[in-house]
């Protein structure tokens, strides 16, 4: 079992928003030693979201389960076995009943979906669903991006 300290989580400070907007990036846990992901550029006419720190999680993980290869890529599951979270207005535990399901695609990108539960200190249980696509910066992607920005 390994413990991972996740980056700060930003979202509106309410339990309702917490359930829908928790941005913990569990998909990145398996890539802890990797280079930063390639960010997408937001359209110029969209205003940046107004976010505030909500809480930080420390999550324990089970051993990676290699499910096997599919036509779309390699599948792995990382069990979420517990942990804690704490912030200005909320704290509690990460329940030991979740997972991070990943598809490692042929292009090197990873499609990830995490599904897990938090229980606040006052007994509220929240189901958190995170989805992400993570693409490591590679020399070919860097060249393609720089040629688009000329």
C-alpha positions as CSV (number, residue, x, y, z in Angstrom):
1,X,0.0,0.0,0.0
2,X,1.3,3.5,-0.8
3,X,0.1,6.9,0.4
4,X,-0.1,9.8,-2.0
5,X,-0.6,13.4,-1.1
6,X,-2.7,15.0,-3.7
7,X,-2.6,18.6,-4.9
8,X,-5.0,21.1,-3.5
9,X,-8.6,20.8,-4.7
10,X,-10.5,23.8,-5.9
11,X,-14.3,24.1,-6.0
12,X,-17.2,26.1,-4.7
13,X,-17.3,25.7,-0.9
14,X,-20.5,23.6,-0.4
15,X,-21.2,19.9,-0.1
16,X,-23.3,20.0,-3.3
17,X,-20.6,21.5,-5.3
18,X,-18.0,19.3,-3.6
19,X,-19.7,16.1,-5.0
20,X,-19.7,17.5,-8.6
21,X,-16.5,19.6,-8.7
22,X,-13.8,17.8,-6.8
23,X,-10.7,18.0,-9.0
24,X,-8.2,15.7,-7.3
25,X,-6.5,14.3,-10.3
26,X,-6.3,10.7,-9.1
27,X,-5.4,9.7,-12.6
28,X,-2.1,11.4,-12.1
29,X,-1.1,9.2,-9.2
30,X,0.2,6.5,-11.6
31,X,2.2,9.2,-13.4
32,X,3.8,10.8,-10.3
33,X,7.3,10.7,-11.8
34,X,6.2,11.7,-15.3
35,X,6.6,15.1,-16.9
36,X,3.7,17.6,-16.8
37,X,0.6,16.9,-18.9
38,X,-0.1,18.9,-22.0
39,X,-2.7,21.5,-21.2
40,X,-5.5,22.5,-23.5
41,X,-5.9,26.1,-24.5
42,X,-9.3,27.7,-23.5
43,X,-11.1,29.8,-26.0
44,X,-10.1,33.5,-25.6
45,X,-13.7,34.7,-25.0
46,X,-14.3,32.4,-21.9
47,X,-13.5,33.9,-18.5
48,X,-11.4,31.8,-16.1
49,X,-13.4,30.1,-13.5
50,X,-13.5,31.6,-10.0
51,X,-12.2,28.8,-7.8
52,X,-11.2,28.6,-4.2
53,X,-9.3,26.0,-2.1
54,X,-11.7,23.4,-0.6
55,X,-9.6,20.6,0.8
56,X,-6.6,18.4,0.4
57,X,-6.7,14.6,0.3
58,X,-4.1,12.0,1.4
59,X,-5.1,8.7,-0.4
60,X,-3.9,5.2,0.1
61,X,-3.8,2.9,-2.9
62,X,-3.6,-0.8,-3.4
63,X,-1.4,-2.7,-5.9
64,X,-2.1,-1.9,-9.5
65,X,-4.1,-4.6,-11.3
66,X,-3.1,-5.0,-14.9
67,X,-6.4,-6.1,-16.6
68,X,-4.9,-6.6,-20.0
69,X,-4.8,-5.2,-23.5
70,X,-7.8,-4.3,-25.6
71,X,-8.3,-2.9,-29.1
72,X,-8.3,0.6,-27.5
73,X,-5.2,0.1,-25.3
74,X,-4.0,-1.4,-22.0
75,X,-6.4,-1.4,-19.0
76,X,-5.3,-1.0,-15.4
77,X,-7.2,-0.6,-12.1
78,X,-5.7,1.1,-9.1
79,X,-7.7,0.3,-5.9
80,X,-8.4,3.3,-3.6
81,X,-8.1,1.7,-0.1
82,X,-8.7,4.7,2.2
83,X,-7.3,8.0,3.3
84,X,-8.3,11.3,4.8
85,X,-9.2,14.8,3.6
86,X,-9.2,18.2,5.3
87,X,-9.9,21.7,4.4
88,X,-11.1,25.0,5.9
89,X,-14.8,24.0,6.3
90,X,-14.8,20.2,5.8
91,X,-12.8,17.1,6.8
92,X,-13.3,13.4,6.9
93,X,-12.1,10.1,5.5
94,X,-11.7,8.5,2.1
95,X,-13.7,5.3,2.2
96,X,-12.0,2.0,1.2
97,X,-14.2,1.2,-1.7
98,X,-13.1,3.1,-4.8
99,X,-10.9,2.7,-7.8
100,X,-9.0,4.5,-10.5
101,X,-9.7,2.8,-13.9
102,X,-7.2,3.7,-16.7
103,X,-6.9,3.1,-20.4
104,X,-3.3,3.5,-21.6
105,X,-3.8,4.4,-25.3
106,X,-1.4,3.6,-28.1
107,X,-0.6,7.3,-28.5
108,X,0.7,7.4,-25.0
109,X,-2.3,9.3,-23.5
110,X,-4.2,7.9,-20.6
111,X,-8.0,8.0,-20.3
112,X,-8.8,7.8,-16.6
113,X,-11.9,7.6,-14.5
114,X,-11.8,7.6,-10.7
115,X,-14.9,6.6,-8.6
116,X,-14.7,6.8,-4.9
117,X,-16.5,7.9,-1.7
118,X,-15.7,10.5,1.0
119,X,-17.4,10.6,4.4
120,X,-17.3,13.9,6.2
121,X,-16.8,14.2,9.9
122,X,-20.5,14.9,10.3
123,X,-21.5,11.7,8.5
124,X,-22.3,12.9,5.0
125,X,-21.2,10.4,2.3
126,X,-20.2,11.9,-1.1
127,X,-19.6,9.9,-4.3
128,X,-16.8,11.5,-6.3
129,X,-16.4,10.8,-10.0
130,X,-13.3,12.2,-11.8
131,X,-12.6,11.8,-15.5
132,X,-9.5,13.0,-17.3
133,X,-7.3,12.5,-20.3
134,X,-3.6,12.9,-19.6
135,X,-1.1,13.2,-22.4
136,X,2.6,13.4,-21.4
137,X,4.6,16.0,-23.3
138,X,6.8,14.3,-25.8
139,X,9.2,15.8,-28.3
140,X,6.8,15.2,-31.2
141,X,3.9,16.8,-29.3
142,X,6.1,19.7,-28.3
143,X,7.1,20.3,-32.0
144,X,3.5,20.0,-33.2
145,X,2.4,22.5,-30.5
146,X,5.1,25.0,-31.3
147,X,4.4,24.8,-35.0
148,X,0.7,25.6,-34.3
149,X,1.6,28.6,-32.2
150,X,3.7,30.3,-34.9
